[in-house]
């Protein structure tokens, strides 16, 4: 089997994609994701603090609203920059998958923030920062790399159907 045959083999089978999923240990991809996440977090935190300090919203509720603003920022940066070299999915399908992941992340962030603040007298901004980093590394990055901005076989489409 020569090199061109070896590369073509996955495409010839009906149960495999031509491109493997991105390895989660790809430091360049993780770095780009984290930079995009940091910029989106600036949007998120600014809105959260404004809602708590200026409007009087509870930190957990402000987190749900501000996470949505940060989510829009992060999706646009992820699609246009962080994951642009490895995806071919449509805007709509990626936006739908991102919305599901974003909702899960918002619920995780708000729940963990609320739980920590219920048992510890910690500043909500510092607590939110720690919770946000943990959720980003353990949940958001893997879901973006493997679900939202996954590599797609152009011959089979996004759902893998021929």
Secondary structure, 3 states (H helix, E strand, C coil): CCHHHHHHHHHHCCCCCCCCCCCCCCHHHHHHHHHHHHHHHHHHHHHHHHHHHHHCCCHHHHHHHHHHHHHHHHHHHHHHHHCCCCCCCCHHHHHHHHHHHHHHHHHHHHHHHHHHHHHCCCCHHHHHHHHHHHHHHHHHHHHHHHHHCCCCCCCCCCCCCC
